[in-house]
Amino acid sequence: MDIINLEKIISETTDPATYQYFKGLKERRIIFNADVDEYIVENAMIPLMEMDNDGTGEPITIILNTYGGSLWDACRSATLLII
C-alpha cells in the first residue's frame, strides 16, 4: 500500500478533523486542537520530533488552539523538546 492509497482510505473512512490532521503531517504541519493532556505526546511531540530529525531542514508549521489543560503533561512535553 503506497501513501497515495493510504490518503484515499483515510479521507473516506475518518472524520474531517482526523483527515486534516494526517494530511497536515504529510505537509509538515502539526495541528493541535485540544486540551493539553497525555495525548499531546502522541499527537504533537512525536510527529514534531520525527519531522525535525528527518534531515530535510524544511520548516515545520504548528497550529495550536487550546484552552490549556494539564501542567504536568505540558512540562513532560517540554522535557521531550529539550532532550
C-alpha positions as CSV (number, residue, x, y, z in Angstrom):
1,M,0.0,0.0,0.0
2,D,1.5,3.3,-1.0
3,I,0.9,6.7,0.6
4,I,-1.5,7.8,-2.1
5,N,-3.8,4.9,-1.4
6,L,-3.5,5.4,2.3
7,E,-4.5,9.0,2.0
8,K,-7.6,8.0,-0.1
9,I,-8.5,5.4,2.6
10,I,-8.1,7.9,5.4
11,S,-10.2,10.5,3.6
12,E,-13.0,8.0,3.0
13,T,-13.1,6.4,6.4
14,T,-12.4,9.1,9.0
15,D,-14.0,12.3,10.2
16,P,-12.8,15.6,8.6
17,A,-10.7,16.7,11.6
18,T,-8.7,13.4,11.6
19,Y,-8.2,13.6,7.8
20,Q,-6.9,17.2,8.1
21,Y,-4.5,16.1,10.9
22,F,-3.0,13.3,8.8
23,K,-2.9,15.5,5.6
24,G,-1.2,18.2,7.7
25,L,1.5,15.7,8.8
26,K,2.3,14.9,5.2
27,E,2.7,18.7,4.6
28,R,4.9,19.2,7.7
29,R,2.1,20.8,9.6
30,I,1.0,19.7,13.1
31,I,-2.5,20.7,14.2
32,F,-3.2,20.5,17.9
33,N,-6.7,21.5,18.7
34,A,-7.4,20.1,22.1
35,D,-6.6,20.5,25.8
36,V,-3.1,19.7,26.9
37,D,-3.1,16.2,28.3
38,E,-1.2,12.9,27.9
39,Y,-2.1,12.7,24.2
40,I,-0.1,15.8,23.3
41,V,3.0,13.4,23.2
42,E,1.4,11.2,20.5
43,N,-0.4,14.0,18.6
44,A,2.2,16.7,18.6
45,M,5.5,15.8,20.1
46,I,6.3,12.5,18.3
47,P,5.4,13.9,14.9
48,L,7.4,17.1,15.6
49,M,10.5,15.1,16.7
50,E,10.2,12.9,13.6
51,M,10.0,15.9,11.3
52,D,12.8,17.6,13.0
53,N,15.1,14.6,12.7
54,D,14.3,13.7,9.1
55,G,17.3,15.7,7.9
56,T,15.4,17.8,5.3
57,G,15.7,21.1,7.2
58,E,12.3,22.1,5.8
59,P,10.1,24.4,8.0
60,I,7.5,22.8,10.3
61,T,4.2,24.6,10.9
62,I,2.5,24.1,14.3
63,I,-1.1,25.2,14.6
64,L,-2.0,25.4,18.3
65,N,-5.5,26.0,19.6
66,T,-6.1,25.1,23.2
67,Y,-7.7,26.4,26.4
68,G,-4.9,24.9,28.4
69,G,-5.0,21.6,30.3
70,S,-2.6,19.7,32.4
71,L,0.6,21.5,33.6
72,W,2.2,18.1,34.3
73,D,1.7,16.9,30.8
74,A,2.9,20.2,29.3
75,C,6.1,20.0,31.4
76,R,6.7,16.4,30.4
77,S,6.4,17.5,26.7
78,A,8.8,20.4,27.3
79,T,11.3,18.0,28.6
80,L,11.0,16.0,25.4
81,L,11.8,19.1,23.4
82,I,14.9,19.8,25.5
83,I,16.3,16.2,25.2
